[in-house]
């Protein structure tokens, strides 16, 4: 794949082969001290020509701080146009994209508690994935037993932007490595107050313990702009992780895409998604 630094114009022109966006509703818990019951929503992109008889790879794609499930597909409908064009042009296979939220409810999105990033690991595993993959036709074949979801991890990816990038590490990578084989952290790893040593150690430990259990990393595509507020910490952590782990190999199962002059904005994040989907599931 050749990286580009600006979204190709043809990706933003509406095609007649349009996918659709649906609402997925499911019940969950907060999985914290309150352990209260929640009614959650996620948006779901289904590719043009979606058929129940076919099996689709699935990407779980997360927003950043202060936003919800609407961010990627509703607030930025051109994300849908990009997905439509990528699939129509054969840049990626038809896939399902689920955009959930790690917040508990509308009011909760005003919290500045970063524990949401890690805490989402349980809802992701126990509630969201089973809800999505019992309803839609993925490689799990609607069998959402934990054993089968683990068996089909090669057909499941997780990506997110900003606080969602931190959640990609904390909820999906560190805590559900047996469920996902593909990762796209866009703009950051530990945030401005994080401990780089801890993150490097967790990355290396996740990979080595995963290998012992027979789970490999298919690909992690880290993405950032060199003028992004989250660039320096993200780059430092990943450069150190590559040095310390022989299970993270540049060009084989890992890369770090950098936009010259790129900042912390949707233009960059859509470009990151565009590149990630050309690597995922290959």
The 8 nearest C-alpha neighbors of each residue, nearest first, counted from 0:
[[1, 2, 277, 278, 274, 3, 90, 275],
 [0, 2, 3, 274, 277, 4, 256, 278],
 [3, 1, 0, 4, 274, 256, 5, 257],
 [2, 4, 5, 1, 6, 7, 270, 274],
 [5, 3, 258, 2, 6, 259, 270, 257],
 [4, 6, 3, 7, 270, 267, 266, 8],
 [5, 7, 270, 8, 4, 10, 3, 269],
 [8, 6, 9, 10, 5, 11, 3, 4],
 [9, 7, 10, 11, 6, 12, 5, 81],
 [8, 10, 11, 12, 7, 84, 6, 13],
 [11, 9, 81, 8, 84, 7, 12, 80],
 [10, 12, 9, 8, 81, 80, 13, 77],
 [13, 11, 9, 10, 14, 80, 8, 84],
 [12, 14, 80, 11, 15, 84, 17, 10],
 [13, 15, 16, 17, 12, 84, 83, 80],
 [14, 16, 17, 13, 83, 47, 18, 87],
 [17, 15, 14, 47, 83, 18, 87, 84],
 [18, 16, 47, 83, 15, 14, 19, 46],
 [17, 19, 47, 46, 45, 83, 16, 44],
 [18, 20, 45, 44, 17, 21, 46, 47],
 [21, 19, 44, 43, 45, 42, 18, 22],
 [22, 20, 43, 42, 23, 44, 19, 45],
 [21, 23, 42, 41, 43, 24, 40, 20],
 [24, 22, 41, 40, 42, 21, 43, 25],
 [25, 23, 40, 39, 22, 41, 38, 26],
 [24, 26, 39, 38, 130, 40, 27, 23],
 [27, 25, 38, 37, 39, 126, 24, 28],
 [26, 28, 37, 126, 36, 38, 122, 25],
 [29, 27, 36, 30, 37, 35, 34, 122],
 [28, 30, 34, 31, 35, 103, 36, 27],
 [31, 29, 34, 28, 121, 32, 118, 122],
 [30, 32, 34, 29, 33, 118, 28, 35],
 [33, 31, 34, 30, 29, 35, 28, 118],
 [32, 34, 35, 31, 29, 30, 28, 36],
 [35, 33, 30, 29, 31, 32, 28, 36],
 [36, 34, 33, 28, 29, 37, 30, 31],
 [35, 37, 28, 27, 34, 29, 38, 26],
 [38, 36, 27, 28, 26, 39, 35, 29],
 [37, 39, 26, 25, 27, 36, 40, 24],
 [40, 38, 25, 24, 26, 37, 27, 41],
 [41, 39, 24, 23, 25, 99, 22, 42],
 [40, 42, 99, 23, 68, 98, 22, 24],
 [43, 41, 22, 98, 21, 97, 23, 68],
 [42, 44, 97, 21, 20, 96, 22, 98],
 [43, 45, 20, 96, 95, 19, 97, 46],
 [46, 44, 95, 19, 18, 49, 20, 43],
 [45, 47, 18, 49, 93, 48, 94, 44],
 [48, 46, 18, 17, 49, 16, 45, 19],
 [47, 49, 50, 46, 18, 16, 45, 17],
 [50, 48, 46, 47, 45, 51, 53, 18],
 [51, 49, 52, 53, 48, 136, 54, 47],
 [50, 52, 53, 136, 49, 135, 54, 137],
 [51, 53, 50, 54, 136, 49, 140, 55],
 [54, 52, 51, 50, 55, 136, 49, 137],
 [53, 55, 137, 138, 136, 52, 56, 140],
 [56, 54, 137, 94, 138, 136, 57, 95],
 [55, 57, 154, 94, 137, 155, 95, 138],
 [56, 58, 95, 155, 94, 96, 55, 156],
 [59, 57, 156, 96, 157, 155, 60, 97],
 [58, 60, 97, 157, 96, 98, 156, 158],
 [61, 59, 98, 158, 159, 97, 157, 58],
 [60, 62, 159, 163, 98, 99, 158, 160],
 [63, 61, 163, 160, 159, 70, 66, 67],
 [64, 62, 162, 163, 161, 160, 66, 65],
 [63, 65, 162, 66, 62, 161, 163, 108],
 [64, 66, 108, 109, 63, 67, 110, 111],
 [67, 65, 64, 63, 62, 70, 108, 68],
 [68, 66, 100, 69, 70, 62, 65, 99],
 [67, 69, 99, 100, 41, 98, 70, 42],
 [70, 68, 73, 67, 74, 72, 71, 42],
 [71, 69, 74, 68, 67, 73, 72, 62],
 [72, 70, 75, 69, 73, 74, 78, 62],
 [71, 73, 76, 75, 78, 70, 69, 79],
 [74, 72, 69, 76, 75, 70, 71, 42],
 [73, 75, 70, 69, 76, 72, 71, 77],
 [74, 76, 73, 77, 72, 71, 78, 70],
 [77, 75, 72, 78, 73, 79, 74, 80],
 [76, 78, 80, 79, 75, 81, 11, 72],
 [79, 77, 81, 76, 80, 75, 72, 82],
 [78, 80, 82, 77, 76, 81, 72, 83],
 [81, 79, 77, 83, 78, 82, 13, 11],
 [80, 82, 10, 78, 84, 79, 83, 11],
 [83, 81, 79, 85, 80, 84, 86, 78],
 [84, 82, 80, 86, 81, 85, 17, 87],
 [85, 83, 87, 81, 86, 82, 10, 88],
 [84, 86, 90, 82, 88, 87, 83, 91],
 [85, 87, 89, 84, 83, 88, 91, 93],
 [86, 88, 84, 89, 85, 83, 16, 90],
 [89, 87, 85, 86, 90, 84, 91, 83],
 [88, 90, 86, 91, 87, 85, 92, 84],
 [91, 89, 85, 88, 86, 277, 92, 87],
 [90, 92, 89, 86, 277, 85, 276, 93],
 [91, 93, 86, 94, 89, 90, 56, 85],
 [94, 92, 86, 46, 91, 55, 95, 56],
 [95, 93, 56, 55, 57, 92, 46, 96],
 [94, 96, 57, 45, 44, 58, 56, 55],
 [97, 95, 58, 44, 43, 57, 59, 94],
 [96, 98, 43, 59, 42, 60, 58, 99],
 [97, 99, 60, 42, 68, 41, 61, 59],
 [100, 98, 41, 68, 61, 97, 42, 40],
 [101, 99, 68, 67, 102, 61, 41, 98],
 [100, 102, 119, 115, 103, 99, 116, 67],
 [103, 101, 100, 108, 104, 107, 115, 67],
 [102, 104, 107, 101, 29, 37, 105, 39],
 [105, 103, 107, 106, 102, 108, 39, 37],
 [106, 104, 107, 108, 103, 102, 67, 109],
 [107, 105, 108, 104, 109, 110, 103, 102],
 [106, 108, 104, 109, 110, 105, 103, 102],
 [107, 109, 65, 110, 106, 102, 105, 66],
 [110, 108, 107, 65, 106, 111, 105, 64],
 [111, 109, 108, 107, 112, 65, 106, 113],
 [112, 110, 113, 109, 64, 108, 65, 114],
 [111, 113, 114, 110, 115, 116, 109, 107],
 [112, 114, 115, 116, 111, 117, 162, 110],
 [113, 115, 116, 112, 117, 118, 119, 111],
 [116, 114, 118, 113, 117, 119, 101, 112],
 [117, 115, 166, 114, 118, 119, 113, 169],
 [116, 118, 169, 170, 119, 114, 115, 120],
 [117, 119, 115, 120, 116, 114, 121, 170],
 [118, 120, 122, 117, 121, 170, 101, 116],
 [121, 119, 170, 123, 118, 122, 117, 124],
 [122, 120, 124, 123, 119, 125, 118, 30],
 [123, 121, 126, 125, 119, 124, 120, 127],
 [124, 122, 127, 120, 121, 126, 125, 128],
 [125, 123, 121, 122, 128, 126, 120, 127],
 [124, 126, 122, 121, 123, 127, 129, 128],
 [125, 127, 122, 129, 27, 123, 128, 124],
 [126, 128, 123, 130, 129, 122, 131, 124],
 [127, 129, 131, 130, 132, 124, 126, 123],
 [128, 130, 143, 132, 127, 126, 131, 133],
 [131, 129, 127, 128, 133, 132, 126, 25],
 [132, 130, 128, 134, 129, 133, 135, 127],
 [131, 133, 135, 134, 129, 141, 130, 128],
 [132, 134, 141, 130, 131, 129, 135, 143],
 [135, 133, 132, 131, 130, 141, 136, 129],
 [136, 134, 132, 133, 131, 137, 141, 51],
 [135, 137, 54, 51, 140, 55, 141, 132],
 [136, 138, 55, 54, 139, 140, 56, 135],
 [137, 139, 140, 54, 55, 151, 154, 56],
 [140, 138, 137, 141, 142, 151, 148, 147],
 [139, 141, 138, 142, 137, 136, 54, 132],
 [142, 140, 133, 139, 132, 143, 136, 134],
 [143, 141, 140, 139, 144, 147, 133, 148],
 [144, 142, 129, 141, 148, 145, 133, 147],
 [143, 145, 147, 146, 142, 148, 129, 149],
 [144, 146, 148, 147, 149, 143, 124, 150],
 [145, 147, 149, 144, 148, 150, 143, 151],
 [148, 146, 150, 149, 144, 145, 151, 143],
 [149, 147, 145, 151, 150, 146, 143, 139],
 [150, 148, 178, 152, 146, 147, 151, 177],
 [149, 151, 147, 148, 152, 146, 153, 178],
 [150, 152, 148, 149, 153, 154, 139, 147],
 [153, 151, 178, 179, 149, 155, 154, 180],
 [154, 152, 180, 151, 155, 179, 280, 181],
 [155, 153, 56, 152, 151, 280, 57, 138],
 [154, 156, 57, 179, 152, 153, 58, 56],
 [157, 155, 181, 58, 179, 182, 59, 180],
 [156, 158, 59, 182, 58, 60, 183, 167],
 [159, 157, 183, 60, 184, 182, 167, 61],
 [158, 160, 61, 163, 164, 60, 184, 185],
 [159, 161, 164, 163, 185, 63, 62, 186],
 [160, 162, 164, 186, 163, 63, 187, 185],
 [163, 161, 63, 165, 164, 64, 160, 166],
 [162, 164, 159, 160, 166, 63, 161, 61],
 [165, 163, 184, 159, 160, 161, 167, 166],
 [164, 166, 188, 162, 168, 163, 167, 189],
 [165, 167, 116, 163, 169, 170, 164, 168],
 [168, 166, 164, 171, 165, 169, 158, 170],
 [169, 167, 172, 166, 165, 171, 173, 170],
 [168, 170, 166, 117, 173, 167, 171, 172],
 [169, 171, 120, 117, 166, 174, 119, 167],
 [170, 172, 175, 167, 174, 168, 169, 173],
 [171, 173, 168, 176, 175, 174, 169, 170],
 [174, 172, 169, 205, 168, 171, 175, 176],
 [173, 175, 170, 172, 171, 176, 120, 169],
 [176, 174, 171, 177, 178, 172, 173, 170],
 [175, 177, 172, 178, 179, 174, 173, 171],
 [176, 178, 175, 149, 179, 214, 152, 209],
 [179, 177, 152, 149, 175, 176, 148, 180],
 [180, 178, 152, 155, 176, 156, 181, 177],
 [179, 181, 153, 217, 216, 152, 156, 155],
 [182, 180, 156, 218, 217, 179, 219, 279],
 [183, 181, 219, 157, 158, 156, 220, 184],
 [182, 184, 158, 220, 221, 219, 185, 157],
 [183, 185, 164, 221, 158, 159, 167, 182],
 [184, 186, 160, 222, 164, 159, 223, 221],
 [187, 185, 223, 161, 229, 160, 164, 222],
 [186, 188, 233, 229, 164, 161, 165, 185],
 [187, 189, 165, 233, 190, 164, 168, 232],
 [188, 190, 193, 165, 187, 191, 198, 194],
 [189, 191, 193, 192, 188, 187, 229, 165],
 [192, 190, 193, 189, 229, 232, 228, 194],
 [193, 191, 190, 194, 189, 195, 232, 113],
 [194, 192, 189, 190, 191, 195, 198, 197],
 [193, 195, 197, 196, 198, 192, 189, 190],
 [194, 196, 198, 197, 236, 199, 193, 189],
 [197, 195, 199, 198, 194, 200, 236, 201],
 [196, 198, 200, 194, 195, 199, 201, 193],
 [197, 199, 201, 195, 200, 196, 202, 194],
 [200, 198, 202, 240, 196, 201, 197, 236],
 [199, 201, 197, 203, 198, 202, 204, 196],
 [202, 200, 204, 198, 199, 203, 205, 197],
 [201, 203, 199, 205, 204, 200, 198, 206],
 [204, 202, 206, 200, 201, 205, 244, 207],
 [203, 205, 201, 207, 206, 202, 208, 200],
 [206, 204, 202, 208, 203, 207, 173, 209],
 [207, 205, 209, 203, 204, 208, 210, 202],
 [206, 208, 210, 204, 209, 205, 203, 211],
 [209, 207, 211, 210, 205, 206, 204, 212],
 [208, 210, 214, 206, 212, 207, 211, 205],
 [209, 211, 213, 214, 207, 212, 208, 215],
 [210, 212, 208, 209, 213, 207, 214, 206],
 [211, 213, 209, 210, 214, 208, 177, 207],
 [214, 212, 210, 211, 209, 215, 208, 177],
 [215, 213, 209, 210, 212, 177, 216, 211],
 [216, 214, 210, 217, 209, 213, 180, 206],
 [215, 217, 180, 218, 252, 181, 214, 206],
 [216, 218, 180, 252, 181, 215, 219, 153],
 [219, 217, 252, 181, 253, 216, 220, 182],
 [218, 220, 182, 253, 181, 183, 221, 252],
 [221, 219, 183, 254, 253, 255, 182, 218],
 [220, 222, 255, 184, 183, 185, 219, 256],
 [223, 221, 256, 185, 255, 257, 271, 186],
 [224, 222, 186, 257, 230, 185, 258, 256],
 [223, 261, 225, 258, 227, 257, 262, 226],
 [224, 226, 227, 260, 259, 261, 230, 258],
 [227, 225, 262, 260, 224, 261, 228, 230],
 [226, 228, 262, 263, 224, 230, 229, 225],
 [229, 227, 230, 226, 263, 262, 231, 186],
 [228, 230, 187, 227, 186, 231, 232, 233],
 [231, 229, 227, 233, 228, 232, 225, 223],
 [232, 230, 234, 233, 235, 229, 228, 225],
 [231, 233, 235, 234, 230, 236, 229, 187],
 [234, 232, 187, 230, 188, 236, 231, 235],
 [233, 235, 231, 237, 232, 236, 238, 230],
 [234, 236, 232, 238, 233, 237, 231, 239],
 [237, 235, 239, 233, 234, 238, 199, 195],
 [236, 238, 240, 234, 239, 235, 241, 233],
 [239, 237, 241, 235, 240, 236, 234, 242],
 [238, 240, 242, 236, 237, 241, 243, 235],
 [239, 241, 237, 243, 199, 242, 238, 244],
 [242, 240, 238, 239, 244, 247, 243, 237],
 [243, 241, 239, 240, 244, 238, 245, 247],
 [242, 244, 240, 241, 239, 245, 203, 199],
 [245, 243, 246, 241, 203, 247, 240, 242],
 [244, 246, 247, 248, 243, 241, 242, 203],
 [245, 247, 244, 248, 206, 207, 203, 216],
 [248, 246, 245, 241, 244, 253, 252, 249],
 [249, 247, 251, 253, 252, 246, 250, 245],
 [248, 250, 253, 254, 251, 252, 247, 241],
 [251, 249, 253, 254, 252, 248, 218, 247],
 [252, 250, 248, 249, 253, 218, 254, 247],
 [251, 253, 218, 217, 248, 250, 219, 247],
 [254, 252, 219, 249, 218, 248, 250, 220],
 [253, 255, 220, 249, 250, 221, 256, 219],
 [254, 256, 221, 222, 220, 257, 253, 223],
 [257, 255, 222, 221, 254, 223, 258, 220],
 [256, 258, 223, 224, 222, 259, 225, 255],
 [257, 259, 224, 261, 4, 260, 225, 223],
 [260, 258, 261, 225, 224, 257, 4, 226],
 [261, 259, 226, 225, 258, 224, 262, 227],
 [224, 260, 262, 258, 259, 226, 225, 227],
 [261, 263, 227, 226, 224, 264, 260, 267],
 [262, 264, 227, 228, 267, 186, 261, 265],
 [265, 263, 266, 267, 262, 268, 261, 227],
 [264, 266, 268, 267, 269, 263, 270, 75],
 [265, 267, 269, 264, 268, 270, 6, 5],
 [268, 266, 270, 265, 269, 264, 271, 261],
 [267, 269, 265, 271, 270, 266, 272, 264],
 [270, 268, 272, 271, 266, 267, 265, 273],
 [269, 271, 273, 267, 268, 272, 6, 274],
 [270, 272, 268, 274, 269, 273, 275, 222],
 [271, 273, 275, 269, 270, 274, 276, 268],
 [274, 272, 270, 271, 276, 275, 269, 277],
 [273, 275, 271, 277, 272, 276, 270, 278],
 [276, 274, 272, 278, 277, 273, 279, 271],
 [277, 275, 279, 278, 274, 273, 272, 91],
 [276, 278, 274, 275, 91, 279, 90, 273],
 [277, 279, 275, 276, 281, 280, 274, 218],
 [280, 278, 276, 281, 277, 275, 181, 218],
 [279, 281, 154, 278, 153, 56, 181, 276],
 [280, 279, 278, 277, 91, 217, 92, 276]]
